[in-house]
Amino acid sequence: MHRIAVWLINAQVESAEKSGTEFGRPLGPYGEVYVRRREYTKQVHPDWTKQHARIDAICVAMKAFLKDLWCEWQRAHALQQAAE
């Protein structure tokens, strides 16, 4: 799951170096979740290491992805049930 989450973020966030920002520029909805969470934890948990904050933001973004996946699965299942 961790590898999937890391690749999701790599695809959804432009690197900090390329974007000229501290945490990167979001390229998609899960990238937005990731960057917002990094900004939030910087304010709320200044004692966290960069790696701790990164892992936390990856987990939050992955949870958002899984929630969306579950919702789409439920929608597809309901459509399938209605068609039967």
C-alpha positions as CSV (number, residue, x, y, z in Angstrom):
1,M,0.0,0.0,0.0
2,H,2.9,2.4,0.8
3,R,4.4,2.0,-2.7
4,I,1.0,2.6,-4.3
5,A,0.5,5.7,-2.2
6,V,4.0,7.1,-3.0
7,W,3.4,6.6,-6.7
8,L,0.0,8.2,-6.4
9,I,1.7,11.3,-4.8
10,N,4.5,11.3,-7.3
11,A,2.0,11.4,-10.1
12,Q,-0.2,14.1,-8.4
13,V,2.5,16.6,-7.2
14,E,5.1,18.4,-9.2
15,S,8.4,18.4,-7.3
16,A,9.3,21.3,-5.0
17,E,12.4,22.0,-7.1
18,K,10.5,22.3,-10.4
19,S,7.6,24.2,-8.9
20,G,9.7,26.6,-6.8
21,T,7.5,25.9,-3.8
22,E,8.2,24.3,-0.4
23,F,6.0,21.1,-0.9
24,G,5.5,21.0,-4.6
25,R,2.6,22.1,-6.9
26,P,-0.6,19.9,-6.9
27,L,-1.4,18.3,-10.3
28,G,-4.6,16.6,-9.2
29,P,-7.0,16.2,-6.4
30,Y,-4.9,13.9,-4.3
31,G,-1.9,16.2,-4.8
32,E,-4.0,19.0,-3.4
33,V,-4.8,16.9,-0.3
34,Y,-1.1,16.1,0.1
35,V,0.1,19.7,-0.2
36,R,-2.7,21.0,2.1
37,R,-1.8,18.4,4.7
38,R,1.9,19.3,4.5
39,E,1.1,23.0,5.0
40,Y,-1.2,22.1,7.9
41,T,1.3,19.9,9.7
42,K,4.0,22.5,9.3
43,Q,1.9,24.9,11.4
44,V,0.4,22.4,13.9
45,H,3.4,20.1,14.3
46,P,6.6,22.1,13.8
47,D,8.5,19.5,15.9
48,W,7.9,16.8,13.2
49,T,10.7,15.9,10.9
50,K,10.2,16.4,7.1
51,Q,10.0,12.7,6.6
52,H,7.3,12.3,9.4
53,A,5.2,15.1,7.8
54,R,5.7,13.5,4.4
55,I,4.5,10.1,5.5
56,D,1.5,11.6,7.3
57,A,0.5,13.6,4.2
58,I,0.9,10.5,2.0
59,C,-1.4,8.5,4.4
60,V,-4.0,11.3,4.3
61,A,-3.9,11.5,0.5
62,M,-4.2,7.7,0.2
63,K,-7.2,7.7,2.6
64,A,-8.9,10.3,0.3
65,F,-8.1,8.0,-2.7
66,L,-9.5,4.9,-1.0
67,K,-12.7,6.8,0.1
68,D,-13.2,7.9,-3.5
69,L,-12.6,4.4,-4.8
70,W,-15.1,3.0,-2.3
71,C,-17.7,5.6,-3.3
72,E,-17.3,4.8,-7.0
73,W,-17.5,1.1,-6.3
74,Q,-20.7,1.6,-4.4
75,R,-22.1,3.7,-7.2
76,A,-21.2,1.1,-9.8
77,H,-22.6,-1.7,-7.7
78,A,-25.9,0.2,-7.3
79,L,-26.1,0.8,-11.1
80,Q,-25.5,-2.9,-11.6
81,Q,-28.2,-3.9,-9.2
82,A,-30.6,-1.5,-10.9
83,A,-29.9,-3.0,-14.3
84,E,-30.7,-6.5,-13.1
